[in-house]
Amino acid sequence: MQSNFELDPEDALLVSAKSGLNVESILPVVVDRVPPPDGSDQNPLKMLLVDSWYSAYKGVICLVRVFDGVVRPGDQIISMATGLKYFIGEVGIQHPLETATSLLRAGQVGYIYFNPGMKNSKEAKIGDTYTHVGMEKTVTAYPGFEEPKPMVFVGAFPVDQGDWQKVDDRYIIHYLCCSFPRTMLI
């Protein structure tokens, strides 16, 4: 455990989900060892976009972590990366399905979607900071956000499972060079 996971074996809990041994001891240890989130409901909204997915009915749904402040349906927020403004349509938490709540506050992770909905998933930039409209000068964006660069992903699989040795890097590079204009690969 020390060399592979950098964990002290003395601090390990002996737990087995299969047999149910000591499962009840996990939650108290998590409460004792994991510090509570920083942030305050009284501060201006500072929310980080963690992930997003598209729904044909709601548009883009964003998974967010609220570091400071409170966000409610009807609030108008602004993306600090794009400058685009949105009205919040619904906020909620996942457990495991989307469950609407009246607000998300500092320290919570939840989902939001907009009304009218965000129609283009390219507007949801992972790592972007959101705040209430009018607070852009007060709140600083989280450092480290970079505009994602377009990438080409290729999956090459042989029709016959015995042909795996024929598929190698040379084939994939040849496929990319012959299939796409050079400007798309740079």
C-alpha positions in Angstrom: 0.0 0.0 0.0 2.9 2.4 0.8 4.7 1.9 -2.5 1.7 1.6 -4.9 -0.8 4.0 -3.3 1.4 6.2 -1.0 -0.9 5.3 1.9 0.2 4.5 5.4 -1.0 0.9 6.1 -1.5 1.9 9.8 -4.3 4.2 8.7 -6.1 1.6 6.6 -9.5 0.3 7.5 -10.1 -3.4 7.2 -13.3 -3.4 5.2 -14.9 -5.9 2.9 -17.9 -4.9 0.7 -18.3 -8.5 -0.3 -18.8 -9.8 3.3 -20.0 -6.6 4.8 -17.1 -6.5 7.3 -16.7 -3.1 8.9 -18.7 -1.2 6.2 -20.4 0.9 8.9 -17.0 2.3 10.0 -16.3 4.0 6.7 -18.6 7.0 7.0 -17.4 8.2 10.5 -13.8 8.0 9.3 -14.6 10.0 6.2 -16.3 12.7 8.3 -13.3 12.8 10.7 -10.6 12.8 8.1 -11.9 14.8 5.1 -12.0 18.5 5.7 -15.2 20.4 5.0 -15.3 22.6 1.9 -14.1 26.2 2.1 -16.3 29.0 1.0 -19.2 31.0 2.2 -22.8 31.5 1.2 -22.3 35.3 1.9 -19.6 35.7 -0.8 -20.4 36.5 -4.4 -21.1 33.4 -6.6 -18.0 31.6 -7.8 -18.9 28.3 -9.6 -16.6 26.0 -11.6 -17.9 24.0 -14.5 -16.7 20.4 -14.0 -18.5 18.5 -16.8 -21.4 18.8 -19.2 -23.7 16.7 -21.4 -26.4 17.3 -23.9 -30.1 16.6 -23.4 -32.5 16.8 -26.4 -35.2 18.3 -24.0 -33.1 20.6 -21.8 -30.1 21.5 -23.9 -26.7 21.4 -22.3 -26.7 20.3 -18.6 -23.7 21.4 -16.6 -22.2 19.7 -13.6 -20.8 22.4 -11.4 -19.1 22.9 -8.0 -20.1 26.0 -6.1 -17.1 27.4 -4.2 -18.7 30.6 -2.9 -22.2 32.0 -2.9 -25.6 30.6 -3.8 -27.2 29.9 -7.1 -31.0 29.6 -7.6 -33.3 29.1 -10.6 -34.0 32.5 -12.2 -30.5 33.9 -11.4 -28.6 35.4 -14.3 -25.0 34.2 -14.5 -22.1 34.9 -16.8 -19.3 32.8 -18.1 -15.9 34.3 -17.3 -14.3 32.6 -20.3 -16.8 33.5 -23.0 -18.7 36.4 -21.5 -22.0 34.8 -22.4 -24.9 35.3 -20.1 -27.6 32.7 -19.1 -30.7 32.5 -16.9 -30.7 29.5 -14.6 -33.7 27.2 -15.4 -33.1 24.5 -12.8 -30.5 23.5 -10.2 -30.2 20.2 -8.4 -28.1 17.3 -7.3 -27.6 13.9 -8.6 -28.4 10.9 -6.4 -28.3 9.0 -8.7 -30.8 10.7 -11.0 -31.2 14.5 -11.3 -33.2 15.8 -8.4 -34.2 19.4 -8.5 -33.5 21.6 -5.4 -34.3 25.2 -4.6 -30.6 26.2 -4.6 -27.0 25.1 -4.7 -24.7 26.7 -2.1 -21.0 26.9 -1.3 -19.4 23.5 -1.0 -22.0 21.7 -3.1 -21.7 19.8 -6.4 -24.8 19.7 -8.5 -26.2 20.3 -12.0 -27.7 23.4 -13.6 -29.3 24.0 -16.9 -30.5 27.2 -18.5 -33.8 28.7 -19.6 -33.7 29.2 -22.5 -31.3 26.3 -22.8 -27.7 26.4 -23.9 -28.1 24.8 -27.3 -24.4 24.5 -28.3 -22.3 22.3 -26.1 -19.2 24.2 -27.3 -20.3 27.1 -25.0 -19.8 24.8 -22.0 -16.1 25.0 -21.5 -14.8 22.6 -18.8 -12.8 24.5 -16.2 -14.8 27.8 -16.8 -15.8 30.0 -13.9 -19.3 31.4 -13.6 -20.6 34.2 -11.4 -23.7 36.4 -11.2 -24.0 39.1 -13.8 -22.5 42.3 -12.4 -20.0 40.5 -10.2 -17.4 39.9 -13.0 -15.1 42.6 -11.6 -15.3 41.3 -8.0 -14.8 37.6 -8.7 -11.6 36.2 -10.1 -11.7 33.3 -12.4 -10.0 30.1 -11.3 -6.4 29.9 -12.7 -5.4 27.3 -15.2 -8.3 27.5 -17.6 -7.2 26.9 -21.1 -9.2 26.9 -24.3 -9.5 23.2 -25.3 -7.7 22.4 -28.5 -9.4 20.3 -31.2 -8.2 16.8 -31.3 -8.6 13.9 -33.8 -9.3 10.5 -32.3 -9.1 7.4 -34.4 -10.0 3.8 -33.5 -8.7 1.1 -35.8 -9.9 -2.4 -35.2 -9.3 -5.4 -37.5 -12.3 -7.3 -38.9 -10.7 -10.6 -38.0 -9.4 -10.9 -34.4 -6.3 -12.8 -35.7 -5.1 -9.6 -37.6 -4.2 -7.6 -34.5 -0.5 -7.7 -35.3 -1.1 -6.1 -38.7 -2.6 -3.0 -37.0 0.3 -0.9 -35.7 1.3 2.7 -35.5 2.4 2.9 -39.1 -1.1 2.0 -40.3 -2.7 4.6 -38.1 -0.3 7.3 -39.2 -0.8 6.4 -42.8 -4.6 6.5 -42.4 -4.4 10.0 -40.7 -2.0 11.4 -43.3 -4.0 10.1 -46.3 -7.5 10.8 -44.9 -7.2 14.4 -43.5 -5.7 17.6 -44.9 -2.4 18.4 -43.3 -3.8 21.6 -41.8 -6.3 19.6 -39.8 -3.6 17.5 -38.1 -1.5 20.4 -36.9 
